[in-house]
Amino acid sequence: MSKPLLSVRQVNKAYVDGDTSTQVLNGVDLTLQAGESLAIVGSSGSGKSTLMHILGTLDKPDSGQVQLDGNSLFDLSSTQQAKVRNQQMGFIYQFHHLLPEFSALENVAMPALIASVKRPEALARAESLLNKVGLSHRLKHFPSELSGGERQRVAIARALINRPRLVLADEPTGNLDADSGEAVYQMMRELAAQAGTAFVVVTHDQALAKRLDRVVHMQHGQLQELAN
């Protein structure tokens, strides 16, 4: 098998509050190939969000190693990590985090503009992605003019604008109707096939989880592979 895109080795994380220490991640191991999709399931408080924050370099493990394309993410400077997040990762959260003063088109184009993509190309990419999530009629609308599901679809398009190697998604279809959720799933499959993009998806949607390549269950800060 080829070298994994993502490699997580013995990652530990505890949170300390006064004299109390709570172990959240306990020796997590995980590998993911380019183009592979992985669902993480588990109860609230099991450590799923903490693991996602560490994979995205938004939090730091107490020990262990996370490598993306063979590069150890926590050996990088904060500036280098920010560049990796912008150019090699996409993030989809339960809350959309759209910029209220920009249109849907501008929100989606923003990460490409930050990555120094020329404005016409960035806007063209953004329009294509918004078409794919069924929002061709909402390009110039501002977040306040969109429904919750529409805002989430804009956020999903924004996460994909720079054609990332890895997408980290927390309940990406949680606020979507069945048709919109299906459109998002098909976009994921297309990116995986065409660009080798890998997806790590935290979800309570069992139907979505079963359609991904692998499913792991997080319990007591550890991951267990499930038959899919």
Buried (B, 14 or more C-beta within 10 A) or exposed (E): EEEBBBBBBEBBBBEEEEEEEEBBBBBBEBBBBBBBBBBBBBEEEBBBBBBBBBBBBEBEBBEBBBBBBEEEBBEBEEEEBEBBBBBBBBBBBBEBEBEEEBBBBBBBBBBBBBEEBEEEEBBBBBBEBBEBBBBEEBBEBBBEEBEEBBBBBBBBBBBBBBBBBBBBBBBBBBBBEEEBBBBBBEBBBEBBEEBBBBBBBBBEBEEBBEBBBBBBBBEEBBBEEEEE
